[in-house]
Amino acid sequence: MSSWITYAVVLGIAVIGRWAYYAERVWFLQRLEKEWGEYLMNPDMPYQVLAEKKSRIKELLRDAGLHEYKIPVTVPTGYSFVQHGEFSVWENFLTRSTEIATQFRPMLFEAIGYYKRRRNESINPFYWIALVVFLPRHVLEYLGIKGDALATRILQVIYWFLGILAVVFREIILQLIRSWLAIS
């Protein structure tokens, strides 16, 4: 009976830890959206307040699966010549430009939505069931192998087959493990 309590405590810690991890990210991005909005409206607000958070912001946007957007720009250089280039929204979000703001704000909301979904998954029992049932696919996706690859499907079927065998031959497996532990 005590092993079930241990499993329940470990699962509870995992659920609460994962929920807190994503809740902190949601909270940070929501607070950032408010501070950034105030920064755009108030020219007296210091640049440093948000500049210190720039690397974390870029990391959170990247982790949310967003891609850096670059805005094309053409600048006249004189004598009928122009210079073409592009500038990054992520690198220049602290400039008080409407072009940047119209691109950066939706990115913030998309990242907030992503982290809210991940946070809410943490307390959904169906998420945890699917995680166990499709564990090989999740591990391989984490390692960078696509979830729809043939190797992933084959490994998934082997995992299910071994799971069924483990349930059917549970007592024999437990006796085998006990005998190995007794020898050691």
Residue pairs with C-beta under 8 A, 6 or more apart in sequence:
11 128
15 122
15 123
15 128
18 122
19 119
19 122
19 123
22 115
22 116
22 118
22 119
22 122
23 119
25 60
25 115
25 119
26 112
26 115
26 116
26 119
28 56
28 60
29 60
29 108
29 111
29 112
29 115
30 112
32 50
32 53
32 57
32 108
33 105
33 108
33 109
33 112
35 49
35 50
36 50
36 93
36 104
36 108
38 45
39 45
39 49
39 50
39 94
39 96
40 96
40 101
43 96
47 94
50 94
51 94
54 93
54 94
57 90
57 93
58 90
60 111
60 115
61 68
61 90
61 107
61 111
62 68
64 110
64 111
64 114
64 115
65 114
66 107
66 110
66 111
68 88
68 89
68 90
69 88
69 89
69 90
69 103
69 107
70 86
70 87
70 88
70 89
71 86
71 87
71 89
71 99
71 100
71 103
72 84
72 85
72 86
73 84
73 85
73 86
73 87
74 82
74 83
74 84
74 85
75 82
75 83
75 85
76 82
76 83
77 83
89 100
89 103
89 104
89 107
90 104
92 100
93 100
93 104
121 127
131 138
134 156
135 159
136 152
136 155
136 156
136 158
136 159
137 147
137 152
137 156
140 147
140 149
140 151
140 152
140 155
141 147
141 152
145 151
145 152
146 152
166 173
